[in-house]
Amino acid sequence: MENTFVTIAKFQYTSEAQIIKGRLEADGIEVFLRDNITIDTDPLVSNAIGGVKLKVLAKDMDAAKEILNSIKAFSLDDDGNPILCPNCNQNRVEMYSTINDFKSFFSFIVGFIFGTLPFSTRYQYQCDNCNTTFPVKN
């Protein structure tokens, strides 16, 4: 059982997986990437096949997950300080875009139809610890 590979992370693009692979290999953890060549050939199928799978030996899973958690980037303010969740006061906060009003919805539809980027996007923060969402302060 210890000689089998288990998936510990999935990435949309190969470049992200290669960076993490290099970090894990630098710590002596054997890493295997799956579906990376398929996604390099046609990046549009990444979501359909579940992205690039980063696999490690079962015996190294806990150490690899610990390394992944230590390097995961969370949101920072303009001064480089981590943004804290107002509910649980943790710094495990990420920014994401949302469609919550007519202007952002209209922008999304126009961008979808014409294949362009949306001209109006709303962003919010979400805490990974307690799932609280709160607005971005300008």
mmCIF file of the C-alpha atoms, coordinates in Angstrom:
data_MODEL
# 
_entry.id   MODEL 
# 
loop_
_atom_site.group_PDB 
_atom_site.id 
_atom_site.type_symbol 
_atom_site.label_atom_id 
_atom_site.label_alt_id 
_atom_site.label_comp_id 
_atom_site.label_asym_id 
_atom_site.label_entity_id 
_atom_site.label_seq_id 
_atom_site.pdbx_PDB_ins_code 
_atom_site.Cartn_x 
_atom_site.Cartn_y 
_atom_site.Cartn_z 
_atom_site.occupancy 
_atom_site.B_iso_or_equiv 
_atom_site.pdbx_formal_charge 
_atom_site.auth_seq_id 
_atom_site.auth_comp_id 
_atom_site.auth_asym_id 
_atom_site.auth_atom_id 
_atom_site.pdbx_PDB_model_num 
ATOM 1   C CA . MET A 1 1   ? 0.000   0.000  0.000   1.00 0.00 ? 1   MET A CA 1 
ATOM 2   C CA . GLU A 1 2   ? 2.917   2.368  0.675   1.00 0.00 ? 2   GLU A CA 1 
ATOM 3   C CA . ASN A 1 3   ? 4.164   1.927  -2.899  1.00 0.00 ? 3   ASN A CA 1 
ATOM 4   C CA . THR A 1 4   ? 0.990   3.318  -4.459  1.00 0.00 ? 4   THR A CA 1 
ATOM 5   C CA . PHE A 1 5   ? 0.579   6.908  -5.562  1.00 0.00 ? 5   PHE A CA 1 
ATOM 6   C CA . VAL A 1 6   ? -2.230  9.045  -4.133  1.00 0.00 ? 6   VAL A CA 1 
ATOM 7   C CA . THR A 1 7   ? -3.492  12.370 -5.485  1.00 0.00 ? 7   THR A CA 1 
ATOM 8   C CA . ILE A 1 8   ? -2.851  15.242 -3.091  1.00 0.00 ? 8   ILE A CA 1 
ATOM 9   C CA . ALA A 1 9   ? -3.629  18.226 -5.354  1.00 0.00 ? 9   ALA A CA 1 
ATOM 10  C CA . LYS A 1 10  ? -5.132  19.173 -8.721  1.00 0.00 ? 10  LYS A CA 1 
ATOM 11  C CA . PHE A 1 11  ? -4.092  22.110 -10.887 1.00 0.00 ? 11  PHE A CA 1 
ATOM 12  C CA . GLN A 1 12  ? -5.667  23.681 -13.939 1.00 0.00 ? 12  GLN A CA 1 
ATOM 13  C CA . TYR A 1 13  ? -2.342  24.202 -15.716 1.00 0.00 ? 13  TYR A CA 1 
ATOM 14  C CA . THR A 1 14  ? 0.845   22.156 -15.911 1.00 0.00 ? 14  THR A CA 1 
ATOM 15  C CA . SER A 1 15  ? 3.069   25.094 -14.967 1.00 0.00 ? 15  SER A CA 1 
ATOM 16  C CA . GLU A 1 16  ? 1.463   25.328 -11.515 1.00 0.00 ? 16  GLU A CA 1 
ATOM 17  C CA . ALA A 1 17  ? 1.918   21.603 -10.959 1.00 0.00 ? 17  ALA A CA 1 
ATOM 18  C CA . GLN A 1 18  ? 5.552   21.703 -12.121 1.00 0.00 ? 18  GLN A CA 1 
ATOM 19  C CA . ILE A 1 19  ? 6.408   24.406 -9.574  1.00 0.00 ? 19  ILE A CA 1 
ATOM 20  C CA . ILE A 1 20  ? 4.917   22.411 -6.703  1.00 0.00 ? 20  ILE A CA 1 
ATOM 21  C CA . LYS A 1 21  ? 6.519   19.217 -8.036  1.00 0.00 ? 21  LYS A CA 1 
ATOM 22  C CA . GLY A 1 22  ? 9.933   20.869 -7.908  1.00 0.00 ? 22  GLY A CA 1 
ATOM 23  C CA . ARG A 1 23  ? 9.351   22.040 -4.340  1.00 0.00 ? 23  ARG A CA 1 
ATOM 24  C CA . LEU A 1 24  ? 8.312   18.584 -3.162  1.00 0.00 ? 24  LEU A CA 1 
ATOM 25  C CA . GLU A 1 25  ? 11.197  16.876 -4.959  1.00 0.00 ? 25  GLU A CA 1 
ATOM 26  C CA . ALA A 1 26  ? 13.613  19.313 -3.319  1.00 0.00 ? 26  ALA A CA 1 
ATOM 27  C CA . ASP A 1 27  ? 12.418  17.902 0.019   1.00 0.00 ? 27  ASP A CA 1 
ATOM 28  C CA . GLY A 1 28  ? 13.034  14.329 -1.142  1.00 0.00 ? 28  GLY A CA 1 
ATOM 29  C CA . ILE A 1 29  ? 9.424   13.414 -1.917  1.00 0.00 ? 29  ILE A CA 1 
ATOM 30  C CA . GLU A 1 30  ? 8.884   11.361 -5.077  1.00 0.00 ? 30  GLU A CA 1 
ATOM 31  C CA . VAL A 1 31  ? 6.234   13.047 -7.262  1.00 0.00 ? 31  VAL A CA 1 
ATOM 32  C CA . PHE A 1 32  ? 4.272   11.893 -10.296 1.00 0.00 ? 32  PHE A CA 1 
ATOM 33  C CA . LEU A 1 33  ? 2.125   14.138 -12.533 1.00 0.00 ? 33  LEU A CA 1 
ATOM 34  C CA . ARG A 1 34  ? -0.887  12.717 -14.336 1.00 0.00 ? 34  ARG A CA 1 
ATOM 35  C CA . ASP A 1 35  ? -2.704  14.219 -17.363 1.00 0.00 ? 35  ASP A CA 1 
ATOM 36  C CA . ASN A 1 36  ? -0.084  16.953 -17.765 1.00 0.00 ? 36  ASN A CA 1 
ATOM 37  C CA . ILE A 1 37  ? 0.725   16.032 -21.377 1.00 0.00 ? 37  ILE A CA 1 
ATOM 38  C CA . THR A 1 38  ? -2.961  15.915 -22.309 1.00 0.00 ? 38  THR A CA 1 
ATOM 39  C CA . ILE A 1 39  ? -3.504  19.401 -20.886 1.00 0.00 ? 39  ILE A CA 1 
ATOM 40  C CA . ASP A 1 40  ? -0.322  20.724 -22.541 1.00 0.00 ? 40  ASP A CA 1 
ATOM 41  C CA . THR A 1 41  ? -1.708  19.450 -25.851 1.00 0.00 ? 41  THR A CA 1 
ATOM 42  C CA . ASP A 1 42  ? -5.160  20.995 -25.352 1.00 0.00 ? 42  ASP A CA 1 
ATOM 43  C CA . PRO A 1 43  ? -5.571  23.288 -22.305 1.00 0.00 ? 43  PRO A CA 1 
ATOM 44  C CA . LEU A 1 44  ? -9.323  23.607 -22.901 1.00 0.00 ? 44  LEU A CA 1 
ATOM 45  C CA . VAL A 1 45  ? -9.908  20.038 -21.674 1.00 0.00 ? 45  VAL A CA 1 
ATOM 46  C CA . SER A 1 46  ? -8.379  20.741 -18.257 1.00 0.00 ? 46  SER A CA 1 
ATOM 47  C CA . ASN A 1 47  ? -11.708 21.202 -16.480 1.00 0.00 ? 47  ASN A CA 1 
ATOM 48  C CA . ALA A 1 48  ? -13.264 18.258 -18.310 1.00 0.00 ? 48  ALA A CA 1 
ATOM 49  C CA . ILE A 1 49  ? -10.637 15.759 -17.142 1.00 0.00 ? 49  ILE A CA 1 
ATOM 50  C CA . GLY A 1 50  ? -10.121 17.252 -13.693 1.00 0.00 ? 50  GLY A CA 1 
ATOM 51  C CA . GLY A 1 51  ? -6.841  19.098 -14.257 1.00 0.00 ? 51  GLY A CA 1 
ATOM 52  C CA . VAL A 1 52  ? -3.274  17.973 -13.675 1.00 0.00 ? 52  VAL A CA 1 
ATOM 53  C CA . LYS A 1 53  ? -3.123  15.514 -10.782 1.00 0.00 ? 53  LYS A CA 1 
ATOM 54  C CA . LEU A 1 54  ? -0.152  15.764 -8.426  1.00 0.00 ? 54  LEU A CA 1 
ATOM 55  C CA . LYS A 1 55  ? 0.516   12.344 -6.933  1.00 0.00 ? 55  LYS A CA 1 
ATOM 56  C CA . VAL A 1 56  ? 2.924   11.225 -4.211  1.00 0.00 ? 56  VAL A CA 1 
ATOM 57  C CA . LEU A 1 57  ? 3.612   7.880  -2.579  1.00 0.00 ? 57  LEU A CA 1 
ATOM 58  C CA . ALA A 1 58  ? 1.093   7.025  0.137   1.00 0.00 ? 58  ALA A CA 1 
ATOM 59  C CA . LYS A 1 59  ? 3.856   6.971  2.768   1.00 0.00 ? 59  LYS A CA 1 
ATOM 60  C CA . ASP A 1 60  ? 4.786   10.596 1.896   1.00 0.00 ? 60  ASP A CA 1 
ATOM 61  C CA . MET A 1 61  ? 1.233   11.955 1.763   1.00 0.00 ? 61  MET A CA 1 
ATOM 62  C CA . ASP A 1 62  ? 1.205   13.680 5.168   1.00 0.00 ? 62  ASP A CA 1 
ATOM 63  C CA . ALA A 1 63  ? 4.582   15.360 4.639   1.00 0.00 ? 63  ALA A CA 1 
ATOM 64  C CA . ALA A 1 64  ? 3.585   16.511 1.140   1.00 0.00 ? 64  ALA A CA 1 
ATOM 65  C CA . LYS A 1 65  ? 0.270   17.965 2.356   1.00 0.00 ? 65  LYS A CA 1 
ATOM 66  C CA . GLU A 1 66  ? 2.088   19.808 5.130   1.00 0.00 ? 66  GLU A CA 1 
ATOM 67  C CA . ILE A 1 67  ? 4.446   21.375 2.576   1.00 0.00 ? 67  ILE A CA 1 
ATOM 68  C CA . LEU A 1 68  ? 1.515   22.318 0.318   1.00 0.00 ? 68  LEU A CA 1 
ATOM 69  C CA . ASN A 1 69  ? -0.309  23.985 3.198   1.00 0.00 ? 69  ASN A CA 1 
ATOM 70  C CA . SER A 1 70  ? 2.804   25.919 4.188   1.00 0.00 ? 70  SER A CA 1 
ATOM 71  C CA . ILE A 1 71  ? 3.268   27.465 0.741   1.00 0.00 ? 71  ILE A CA 1 
ATOM 72  C CA . LYS A 1 72  ? -0.340  28.188 -0.189  1.00 0.00 ? 72  LYS A CA 1 
ATOM 73  C CA . ALA A 1 73  ? -0.653  31.878 -0.934  1.00 0.00 ? 73  ALA A CA 1 
ATOM 74  C CA . PHE A 1 74  ? -3.442  33.778 0.755   1.00 0.00 ? 74  PHE A CA 1 
ATOM 75  C CA . SER A 1 75  ? -4.519  37.377 0.207   1.00 0.00 ? 75  SER A CA 1 
ATOM 76  C CA . LEU A 1 76  ? -2.336  40.243 1.404   1.00 0.00 ? 76  LEU A CA 1 
ATOM 77  C CA . ASP A 1 77  ? -3.108  43.943 1.797   1.00 0.00 ? 77  ASP A CA 1 
ATOM 78  C CA . ASP A 1 78  ? -1.155  46.721 0.044   1.00 0.00 ? 78  ASP A CA 1 
ATOM 79  C CA . ASP A 1 79  ? 1.511   46.678 2.772   1.00 0.00 ? 79  ASP A CA 1 
ATOM 80  C CA . GLY A 1 80  ? 2.109   42.911 2.446   1.00 0.00 ? 80  GLY A CA 1 
ATOM 81  C CA . ASN A 1 81  ? 0.276   41.984 5.656   1.00 0.00 ? 81  ASN A CA 1 
ATOM 82  C CA . PRO A 1 82  ? -2.151  39.051 5.597   1.00 0.00 ? 82  PRO A CA 1 
ATOM 83  C CA . ILE A 1 83  ? -5.838  39.933 5.463   1.00 0.00 ? 83  ILE A CA 1 
ATOM 84  C CA . LEU A 1 84  ? -7.679  38.626 8.522   1.00 0.00 ? 84  LEU A CA 1 
ATOM 85  C CA . CYS A 1 85  ? -11.190 37.228 8.583   1.00 0.00 ? 85  CYS A CA 1 
ATOM 86  C CA . PRO A 1 86  ? -13.524 39.479 10.600  1.00 0.00 ? 86  PRO A CA 1 
ATOM 87  C CA . ASN A 1 87  ? -15.351 36.423 11.965  1.00 0.00 ? 87  ASN A CA 1 
ATOM 88  C CA . CYS A 1 88  ? -12.596 34.028 13.128  1.00 0.00 ? 88  CYS A CA 1 
ATOM 89  C CA . ASN A 1 89  ? -9.539  36.324 12.868  1.00 0.00 ? 89  ASN A CA 1 
ATOM 90  C CA . GLN A 1 90  ? -7.586  33.766 10.775  1.00 0.00 ? 90  GLN A CA 1 
ATOM 91  C CA . ASN A 1 91  ? -5.394  34.765 7.815   1.00 0.00 ? 91  ASN A CA 1 
ATOM 92  C CA . ARG A 1 92  ? -6.620  31.984 5.484   1.00 0.00 ? 92  ARG A CA 1 
ATOM 93  C CA . VAL A 1 93  ? -8.470  34.425 3.206   1.00 0.00 ? 93  VAL A CA 1 
ATOM 94  C CA . GLU A 1 94  ? -8.691  34.273 -0.598  1.00 0.00 ? 94  GLU A CA 1 
ATOM 95  C CA . MET A 1 95  ? -10.127 36.706 -3.129  1.00 0.00 ? 95  MET A CA 1 
ATOM 96  C CA . TYR A 1 96  ? -12.663 35.558 -5.700  1.00 0.00 ? 96  TYR A CA 1 
ATOM 97  C CA . SER A 1 97  ? -14.890 37.246 -8.272  1.00 0.00 ? 97  SER A CA 1 
ATOM 98  C CA . THR A 1 98  ? -18.633 37.177 -7.981  1.00 0.00 ? 98  THR A CA 1 
ATOM 99  C CA . ILE A 1 99  ? -21.697 38.130 -10.003 1.00 0.00 ? 99  ILE A CA 1 
ATOM 100 C CA . ASN A 1 100 ? -24.127 39.703 -7.561  1.00 0.00 ? 100 ASN A CA 1 
ATOM 101 C CA . ASP A 1 101 ? -25.659 42.658 -9.381  1.00 0.00 ? 101 ASP A CA 1 
ATOM 102 C CA . PHE A 1 102 ? -27.045 43.512 -12.826 1.00 0.00 ? 102 PHE A CA 1 
ATOM 103 C CA . LYS A 1 103 ? -23.939 45.381 -13.988 1.00 0.00 ? 103 LYS A CA 1 
ATOM 104 C CA . SER A 1 104 ? -21.567 42.460 -13.331 1.00 0.00 ? 104 SER A CA 1 
ATOM 105 C CA . PHE A 1 105 ? -24.072 39.989 -14.815 1.00 0.00 ? 105 PHE A CA 1 
ATOM 106 C CA . PHE A 1 106 ? -24.434 42.099 -17.975 1.00 0.00 ? 106 PHE A CA 1 
ATOM 107 C CA . SER A 1 107 ? -20.637 42.379 -18.192 1.00 0.00 ? 107 SER A CA 1 
ATOM 108 C CA . PHE A 1 108 ? -20.318 38.601 -17.910 1.00 0.00 ? 108 PHE A CA 1 
ATOM 109 C CA . ILE A 1 109 ? -22.903 37.985 -20.663 1.00 0.00 ? 109 ILE A CA 1 
ATOM 110 C CA . VAL A 1 110 ? -21.247 40.483 -23.039 1.00 0.00 ? 110 VAL A CA 1 
ATOM 111 C CA . GLY A 1 111 ? -17.839 38.962 -22.358 1.00 0.00 ? 111 GLY A CA 1 
ATOM 112 C CA . PHE A 1 112 ? -19.183 35.451 -22.888 1.00 0.00 ? 112 PHE A CA 1 
ATOM 113 C CA . ILE A 1 113 ? -20.885 36.300 -26.183 1.00 0.00 ? 113 ILE A CA 1 
ATOM 114 C CA . PHE A 1 114 ? -17.989 38.278 -27.656 1.00 0.00 ? 114 PHE A CA 1 
ATOM 115 C CA . GLY A 1 115 ? -15.167 36.246 -26.113 1.00 0.00 ? 115 GLY A CA 1 
ATOM 116 C CA . THR A 1 116 ? -13.700 39.178 -24.205 1.00 0.00 ? 116 THR A CA 1 
ATOM 117 C CA . LEU A 1 117 ? -12.891 39.883 -20.606 1.00 0.00 ? 117 LEU A CA 1 
ATOM 118 C CA . PRO A 1 118 ? -15.671 41.383 -18.496 1.00 0.00 ? 118 PRO A CA 1 
ATOM 119 C CA . PHE A 1 119 ? -15.498 45.166 -18.102 1.00 0.00 ? 119 PHE A CA 1 
ATOM 120 C CA . SER A 1 120 ? -17.061 45.141 -14.639 1.00 0.00 ? 120 SER A CA 1 
ATOM 121 C CA . THR A 1 121 ? -16.174 42.577 -11.995 1.00 0.00 ? 121 THR A CA 1 
ATOM 122 C CA . ARG A 1 122 ? -17.011 42.463 -8.307  1.00 0.00 ? 122 ARG A CA 1 
ATOM 123 C CA . TYR A 1 123 ? -14.583 40.867 -5.884  1.00 0.00 ? 123 TYR A CA 1 
ATOM 124 C CA . GLN A 1 124 ? -15.041 39.510 -2.375  1.00 0.00 ? 124 GLN A CA 1 
ATOM 125 C CA . TYR A 1 125 ? -12.882 37.737 0.147   1.00 0.00 ? 125 TYR A CA 1 
ATOM 126 C CA . GLN A 1 126 ? -13.734 34.320 1.557   1.00 0.00 ? 126 GLN A CA 1 
ATOM 127 C CA . CYS A 1 127 ? -12.176 32.710 4.597   1.00 0.00 ? 127 CYS A CA 1 
ATOM 128 C CA . ASP A 1 128 ? -11.029 29.098 4.087   1.00 0.00 ? 128 ASP A CA 1 
ATOM 129 C CA . ASN A 1 129 ? -11.429 28.446 7.808   1.00 0.00 ? 129 ASN A CA 1 
ATOM 130 C CA . CYS A 1 130 ? -15.037 29.521 8.468   1.00 0.00 ? 130 CYS A CA 1 
ATOM 131 C CA . ASN A 1 131 ? -16.354 30.272 4.914   1.00 0.00 ? 131 ASN A CA 1 
ATOM 132 C CA . THR A 1 132 ? -17.260 33.851 5.852   1.00 0.00 ? 132 THR A CA 1 
ATOM 133 C CA . THR A 1 133 ? -17.457 36.205 2.865   1.00 0.00 ? 133 THR A CA 1 
ATOM 134 C CA . PHE A 1 134 ? -16.735 39.892 3.215   1.00 0.00 ? 134 PHE A CA 1 
ATOM 135 C CA . PRO A 1 135 ? -16.204 42.760 0.774   1.00 0.00 ? 135 PRO A CA 1 
ATOM 136 C CA . VAL A 1 136 ? -12.916 44.115 -0.499  1.00 0.00 ? 136 VAL A CA 1 
ATOM 137 C CA . LYS A 1 137 ? -12.165 47.468 1.106   1.00 0.00 ? 137 LYS A CA 1 
ATOM 138 C CA . ASN A 1 138 ? -10.965 50.147 -1.329  1.00 0.00 ? 138 ASN A CA 1 
# 
